[in-house]
Amino acid sequence: MKTHVTRRTALKTAAAIAAPYVITSTALGNADTPPASDRVTLGHIGVGNRGRGLLRGFMRCKGVQSVAVSDAYKSRRETCAGWIKGKAYTDFRELLAREDIDAVVIATPDHAHVPIAVAAARAGKDAYVEKPLGLSIEQILACQAVFEKHKRIFQYGTQQRSSKHCRFGCELVRSGRIGKVQRIEVVAPNGGAGGSTTEAPIPADLDYDTWIGPAPMAPYTNSRCNPPGSYWISDYSIGYLGGWGAHPLDIMVWGSQADQSGLVEIEGSGMIPDKGLFDTVINWNMRGKLGDVDFTFTPGGDSTRFIGSEGWVRIWRGGIDANPKSLLTSKIGDGDVRLLESPRHDQNFVDSIRSRKEAVSPIGDAVRSDVISHLCNIAVRTGHKIKWDSKKEIILDDAEATAMLSRPLRSGWTL
């Protein structure tokens, strides 16, 4: 009979039988650092600009150790592996196969978020996943189902939930301080057109097949694999509708249950560039209803405004405003709605891994905001008013729109 010995069990056993040898203070821990047997171990998948920023953040967290990185660019993965004195991988699957890794941080281009997150959950890993979540509503719902089935901790990269003023503003709305919510206005930055379509040599530093991942294979161009290209090409993203819209839309679902209160109806207009490589929706003007609450979503800034029968609250990354102004100095009392407090987004994820309690940006809320951005995308591309049954999770009475709920993955990739 084979006996499965975990990394932590092995470490404890080694300490017990190796009395003649020196056990380092790093291994045993101290007042500020838990022993290696109790630390959360992380692997980082995708260490471009955003991924490197997340890695630096987790290196400052308590009770966690980053031990491995994976990236399609050799220089990126080797540089970051050097920072943590860890292992570098081209193929994320090799990283996921390591039994000593508890959780992963996924900051790849958007199109790989869900396939990698699903594989991570099935491998028994918890996951911090950068926004947006998926390339289709089918992907989003599949991701939720897998994380719930395997009871994995999920943290969405909507860091505003770990900002005190964002939490306070949502608590005001949820506690009825502006009366009944009547209208929600969401604003996010616009996308753009352009992008070179001229085929170029693949950089020697890049494993291009790995970068393409589940997306259709296409010729390499100088605009394809680097921002904003990876954000504004429909094979890899739905553009800033979701890529940046995830932030103010997430505040919308945190501060209101309107999207779950009844039928969601969304219609509007937008432009799809037809020259150059970039082809995600820009210049959008969306409107509709979330249950009985009016909803608008337009480009230009980055904010969420809740308008109620007795006032309004507007929340953005850098601040909060309200009418009446007295709301800004009011207190959230015992009888009010209190939302989960998270001083730091990365540390909250680590703490949730330890406690097995839901993180501040859980999978269910990530799905809610992502669904709205995808419904907006479908509405623009079909020219139809989209009716979404949030209970049954289906589009009503529209075969063309329903066909857009899913997107094929390249051969060899599955959900």
N, C-alpha and C positions, 0 to 999 in steps of 0.2 A: 504494500500500500504506500502510495506517495503522500508525503506530508507537505502541505503548502506553508512555507515560512515567509512571512512578510518582511519588508525592509526594517520595520520597527522592531519586530520580534528578533530578527537577526542581530540588530545592534545591541539590544538588551542582553542577549545570550553572550555575545562577544565580550561585553563589559564584565560579565560574571565570571567567565573562564580565563580571561587574559590578565589576571592580577599582576604578573611580572612586568607587564607592559604599561606604558604611559597613555592615559586617555586624555586627549587635549581638552582645554577649557572650551574650545569652540564646539566640540562634540557634546560636552556635558551641559553647556549653556551657563547663563548667569542671570542676574536679576532682570536684565533687559531682553535677553535672548533665550528662548526655550531650547532644551536639548534637541539634537537632530531628530531623535525619535518622535518628538512632538511637533516638529515644524511641518507646515503645509508646503509641499513641493510643487513648483510650477514649471510648465513648459510653455514657451511663447511661439506661436505660429503666426508668422508675418511680422517682420521687424523693420518695416519701412519707417517713414517719419512718425506716423501715429503709433506704430508698434514699439518703436524705440522710446517714445515718450511714456507709454504705459510700462515698459520694462523698468525705466528709471523710477517711476512711481512705486512699483512693487518692490524695488530694491530698498525703498525707504520704509516699507511696512514692517510691522512687528509680527513675529511668529511665522515667517514665510521665507522660503529660499527658492530662487529661480535656478534651475539646473540644466535646462536645455532650450535650444531655439531651432526653428525651422524656417527657411525662407528660400525662394527661388533664386535670389541673388547671393552669390558666394560671398562677396565682400560684406554684405549685411549680416549674414548668419555667422560668419567667422568673427567679425568685430564684436557683435553682441555676445557671442559665446565667450569671447575673451573677457568681457566685462564681468561675467558671472563665474568664470572658470568652469564653464559647463561644456556640454556636447553640442555640436552643430550638425543639423540634418538638412538634406535637400527635401526628402520625402517626409511629410508630416506623419505618415502612417508608422514610420519607425519610431518617432517620438511617442505616439499614442500607445505603442506596444510595450513601453517601459512600465513595469509594475510599480516602480518607486515614484512615479509622478501622480499626484493627487488631482491636479486640475490644470487646465490650459487657458491661455489668453489668446484669443483669435482676433487678429488685426490685419488680415489679408485684404486684397481687393474684395468689393462687396459680393461678387458672384460666387465666391468660395465660402462665405460665412456659414450658410446652413449645411452644405454637405460635410464640411469639416466638423461643425458643432454636433451634428447627428452622429458622426463616427466617434467623436469624443465621448458622448453620452453612452453610446453602446459599449465603449471600452472602459466604462466605469469612471470617467473623469467628469468633474464639475467644469463649468466653462464661463468665462467672461467673454462676451461677444460684442465686438464693435458694431455700431449701427451703420446702415440699416440692416434688417434681419435677413430677408430673402429676396429672390428675384421674382417670386410669384406667391400668390396666396396659398397655393398648394404646398410650396416649400415651407412657408411660415407655419401652417397648421401641422405639417408633418414634424417639424422641429419641436413644437409644443408637445405633441403626442409622445415623442421619444423621450424628452426630458421628464415628462410626468410619469411615464411607464418605468423608467429606470431610476426615478427619485433622485435626480441630479440637481444640484444647485446651479442656477443660471443668474448671471448678472449682465444686464444690457448696458452698452456704453453710452447711456444718456446721463452724463455726469451732473447735469443740473439738479437731479434728485438729491444730490449730496450738498446742495447749496441751501443755507438756512433760509434765505429770503424766498426761494422757490417753494420750499416746503410750507413756509408761513402763508404765502399767498394762496396756495392750494387748500390749506386748512381753513382759511377765511371763507373761501367759496364753498367748500364741503360742509362747513358749519352753518351755512345759511346767512352769513353776514351781509350778503348783497341781495338777499331775498331769493326768489326762484330764478334760476338761470334761464335767460330767454334767448341769448345769442352768444356765440363764441367766434372770435375773429383770430385766425392764425396767419402769421406772416413768416416766410422763410426766404433766404437769399435765392436769387434767380440762378439758372444755369447759363450756358453759352453755346454758341455755334463755332464751327471751324474744325480744326484738327487735320493734320496731314494724312492723306491717303496714299502717299508714295512709299512703296516698299523699301525697307532699309535693312542693312545687315543686323542680325541679332547680336547684341553685345556679348562678348566672350564671358562676361561675368554672370549672364542670365541663363538659367535653365527654362527656356521658353515654354516647353510642353508642360512643365510644372506650373508656370504662371497661368497659362490658359486654363488648366484644370478642367472644370465641368463645362466651360463655355465652348462654343464652336471654334475649331481651329481657323485661324485667319492669318494673313501675312503680317509680319512685324512692321510697324511704322514708328517713327520717332514720337508720335503722339499717343500711341496705344497704351503703353504700360505705365505711364507716369501721370499723376494728377495734372490737370483736371480730366485727362482722357479716360482714366479708369473709373471716373465718376460720371462722365457724360456720354458714355457709349452704351447703348441699350443691351448689348451682349453681357455687360458686366454690372449694370446698375439701372435703376429707374430714374437716375438723375437726382437733382436736389429736391424733387417732390418728396423723396424718402431719405436721400442721403444727408440732407440738412434738415428737411422737414421733420425728421424723426425727433428732433429736440423740442420744438414748440408743440408738435402733435402729442408728444409724450406728456408735456405739462398739461395739455388739454385732457387727456384720459386720467391723469393723476388728480386733477382738480374737479372732475365731473364724471358722472356715470351716464351721461347723455347718449353716448354711442351704444350703450347696452340696454337702453330703456325702451327701444322699439325699432321700427323700421329705419334704416339708414338710406337716405336718398341723396345722390350727388350728381351734379351736372356742371358743365362749364366749358371753357375754351382754353386753347393753348396752341403753341407753335411747335412743330417738329422740324428741326433744320433738315434741309434736303441737299446741302452742299457741305463737303468736308466729312470728317469721320464722326463728329459728335451728332447724336440723333436722339437724345432724350428730350422730354417735354420742357419747354421754357415759356416764359411770358404767360403763365397759366392764370386763370381767373375762375376759381371753383366756388360753388355755392350749393347749398342743400339743407337737409334737415337731419338731425340726429335725434330720433324720437320726435319730440315736439320742440326741440331747440334748434334755432336757425344756426347755420354754420357757413363761414366763408374761409377760403384759403387762397392767399395771393402772395406773389413774390415782392421782395423789396427790403425786408428787414429780418428780424428774428424775435418774435414775441407772440404771446398768447393773451388775449383779452377776454375775460368773462364779463358779460353784461347781464345784470339781474334786474329784478323789479324794484330794487331799492339802492342800486349803485353798481359800481364796476371795480374790477381788479385787473390790472395789466401786469404781466410778469415777463421779464426778459433776462438774458444771461447776466447782465450787469446790474439789475435792479428791479424795483417794484413800484407801482404807482396805484392809486385808488381814488375813488370818489364815493363817499365823502373821505377827506384826508384823515379823519379821525381813525379810520380803519387801520392806518399804518402804525399807530401807536397803541392799538387795542391788544388785549391779551387773549390767548387761547386758554379757555378754562376747562374745568373737569367735565363739563357737560358738552364740550365741543368735540369735533372730530380731530383726533391727533394721528398724524401720519408718521411712519417709521423714520426715526432720526438717524442720519448718517453723516458724520462730519467729513469722512473721506470715502470716495467711491471704491477705491482699490482695497482699503482696509476693511470696508464693509463686506466685500466679497470674501476676503480671507476669514473674517469672523463668522460669516454664514457657513463656510465650509466646516468650520469647527463645531458650530452649534447645530448644524443641519436645519437652521431656520431660514425662511425665505429672505433673499436679499432685497435691497431697497428698489431695484429695477428688475422685477421677476419676469419670467417668460410670458405669463398671461397678459401683462400690460404691454410688453414689447409687441406681441401679436396684435393687440388692439390698435396701437398707433400705426403699425406697418400696414394693417388692412386698410385703414383710411387712405394712406398715400397710394396704395395700389388701386383702390377704387377710383381715385382721382385720375390716375394714369389711364385706366381702362376707359373712363368716361371721355377723356380727351381723344384717345385713339379710335374709339368707336363713334364718337359724336352723339352718344345716347345718354339719357338720364339712367343712372344705375340705381337699382333698388336691391339692397343687401339685407337679408334676414340674419341678424346677428346671433339669433338663437340656433337656427339650423345651419348657419355658415354657408349660405348659398346665395347666388344672384338670381333674382326672380324674373322669369318671363323674358329672357334675352339669351338666345343661343350663342350669338356672336360674342357677347361679353363673357358668357360662361366659358367659352373656349379659351379665353385669355387668363383663366384662373391657374393654368399650369403652363410650364415651359419644359421642353425636353433637355436632358443633360447629355453631354458628350459620352460616347461609348466608353464603358468602363467605370462610369460614375453612377451612383444610385443615392436615393434618399434613405 
